[in-house]
Amino acid sequence: MEHEARKAQLREAQQRLADKRRADGLFKLSVWVTQEQAERVRELLKDCPRVGLADDQEI
């Protein structure tokens, strides 16, 4: 019985670690920009039609 409890604790600890690593990775990938920076990016993209993202409101 104690062995099963330890296995369960280990699984929970591994899951918490995986969740933390996933969250850390997502945080590192996220980029926060100001509205002014976003407007500047839109302006720059309008000058480069090959990019094709100038009309994307997500930028």
Buried (B, 14 or more C-beta within 10 A) or exposed (E): EEEEEEEEEEEEEEEEEEEEEEEEEEEEEEEEEEEEEEEEBBEEBEEEEEEEEBEEEEE
